[in-house]
Amino acid sequence: MLPFLLAGALIAAQPNACPSDLLVANPQLKVVRAKDRTLDSYIVTVNVQNQGTASQRLAVNQHLDLLINQKPAGTQPIPGLGANETYPAAFRFQLAHQRHRKPVVVTFHYVMDDKPRPGENCTTANDQVTATL
């Protein structure tokens, strides 16, 4: 039994393999009705979270891209995030009004503009989320 307790203590004591790693998740859509009926206004939001145990550098250069139907539609800077801190990002866009619109594919893509240092953004698997709205 003692070897299992020691092994568990060693595993728990090891530092996180990636102290600061960002996750892009939880996309949401809000339709805003405008007086101008020729356009439909949309607000899309997503959470960018540092799911690591360490803060990012304060001066880190990073941004979030928005693609609509695989075409660039916007970008915004993301501030350096503390450990487990979440940044809610939002974009607004308009499309010509259609009575029966085909689904809109929205992609949020996180980009670290600086060269990552050891322990920063160790995986890119969670840097993008796509939703069909």
C-alpha positions as CSV (number, residue, x, y, z in Angstrom):
1,M,0.0,0.0,0.0
2,L,2.9,2.4,0.8
3,P,4.2,2.2,-2.8
4,F,0.8,3.4,-4.1
5,L,0.7,6.3,-1.7
6,L,4.3,7.4,-2.7
7,A,3.5,7.1,-6.4
8,G,0.3,9.2,-5.9
9,A,2.3,11.8,-4.0
10,L,4.9,12.0,-6.8
11,I,2.3,12.4,-9.5
12,A,0.5,15.1,-7.6
13,A,3.8,17.0,-6.9
14,Q,4.8,17.1,-10.6
15,P,4.2,20.5,-12.2
16,N,1.7,21.0,-15.0
17,A,3.4,20.1,-18.3
18,C,2.1,23.3,-19.8
19,P,1.8,26.1,-17.2
20,S,0.0,28.6,-19.5
21,D,-2.1,27.1,-22.3
22,L,-5.1,28.8,-23.8
23,L,-8.4,27.2,-24.6
24,V,-11.0,28.7,-27.0
25,A,-14.5,27.4,-26.1
26,N,-18.2,28.0,-25.6
27,P,-19.2,29.9,-28.8
28,Q,-22.6,31.6,-28.6
29,L,-24.8,33.6,-31.1
30,K,-27.1,36.5,-30.5
31,V,-29.3,37.9,-33.3
32,V,-30.0,41.6,-33.0
33,R,-33.1,42.9,-34.8
34,A,-32.5,46.2,-36.5
35,K,-34.9,48.7,-37.9
36,D,-33.2,48.2,-41.3
37,R,-34.8,45.0,-42.4
38,T,-32.3,44.5,-45.3
39,L,-29.6,43.4,-42.8
40,D,-29.5,40.9,-40.0
41,S,-27.1,41.8,-37.2
42,Y,-25.3,39.1,-35.2
43,I,-23.1,39.1,-32.1
44,V,-21.0,36.1,-31.6
45,T,-19.1,35.5,-28.4
46,V,-16.5,33.0,-27.2
47,N,-14.4,32.4,-24.1
48,V,-10.6,32.4,-24.2
49,Q,-9.3,30.8,-21.0
50,N,-5.8,30.3,-19.7
51,Q,-6.3,26.8,-18.4
52,G,-2.8,26.6,-16.9
53,T,-1.5,27.2,-13.5
54,A,0.8,30.1,-14.4
55,S,0.0,33.6,-15.7
56,Q,1.0,34.6,-19.2
57,R,3.6,37.3,-19.8
58,L,1.9,40.7,-19.4
59,A,3.4,42.0,-22.7
60,V,2.5,38.8,-24.7
61,N,1.2,39.6,-28.3
62,Q,-1.8,37.5,-29.2
63,H,-5.1,37.8,-30.9
64,L,-8.3,36.1,-31.9
65,D,-9.4,35.8,-35.5
66,L,-13.1,35.4,-36.6
67,L,-13.8,33.5,-39.8
68,I,-17.3,33.4,-41.2
69,N,-17.9,30.6,-43.8
70,Q,-14.1,30.2,-43.9
71,K,-13.5,33.9,-44.8
72,P,-11.7,36.3,-42.5
73,A,-14.2,38.6,-40.9
74,G,-12.5,40.2,-37.9
75,T,-9.7,40.2,-35.4
76,Q,-9.1,41.4,-31.9
77,P,-6.2,41.5,-29.5
78,I,-6.3,39.3,-26.4
79,P,-4.6,40.5,-23.2
80,G,-2.2,38.4,-21.2
81,L,-4.2,36.2,-19.0
82,G,-3.6,35.1,-15.4
83,A,-3.8,31.4,-14.3
84,N,-7.3,30.1,-14.9
85,E,-8.5,33.6,-16.1
86,T,-11.1,33.8,-18.8
87,Y,-11.4,36.6,-21.4
88,P,-14.9,36.9,-23.1
89,A,-14.4,37.9,-26.7
90,A,-17.2,39.3,-28.9
91,F,-17.6,40.2,-32.5
92,R,-20.4,41.9,-34.3
93,F,-21.2,41.3,-38.0
94,Q,-24.1,41.8,-40.5
95,L,-25.4,39.7,-43.3
96,A,-27.9,40.5,-45.9
97,H,-31.4,39.5,-44.7
98,Q,-32.7,36.2,-46.1
99,R,-36.0,34.6,-45.1
100,H,-34.5,31.1,-45.1
101,R,-30.8,31.5,-44.4
102,K,-28.4,28.6,-44.7
103,P,-26.4,27.9,-41.6
104,V,-23.5,30.2,-41.0
105,V,-20.2,28.5,-40.0
106,V,-18.2,30.6,-37.5
107,T,-14.6,29.8,-36.5
108,F,-12.7,31.4,-33.7
109,H,-8.9,31.0,-34.0
110,Y,-6.4,32.0,-31.3
111,V,-3.0,33.1,-32.6
112,M,0.1,33.8,-30.4
113,D,1.9,36.4,-32.4
114,D,5.1,36.1,-30.3
115,K,7.3,33.0,-30.5
116,P,6.1,30.9,-27.6
117,R,8.5,30.5,-24.7
118,P,8.8,27.1,-22.9
119,G,5.6,26.4,-21.0
120,E,3.5,28.7,-23.2
121,N,0.7,27.4,-25.4
122,C,2.1,23.9,-25.5
123,T,-0.7,22.5,-27.7
124,T,-2.5,24.1,-30.6
125,A,-5.3,21.4,-30.5
126,N,-7.5,23.7,-28.4
127,D,-6.7,27.0,-30.2
128,Q,-9.7,26.9,-32.5
129,V,-13.4,26.2,-32.2
130,T,-16.0,26.1,-35.0
131,A,-19.7,26.3,-34.7
132,T,-22.6,26.1,-37.2
133,L,-25.2,28.7,-36.3
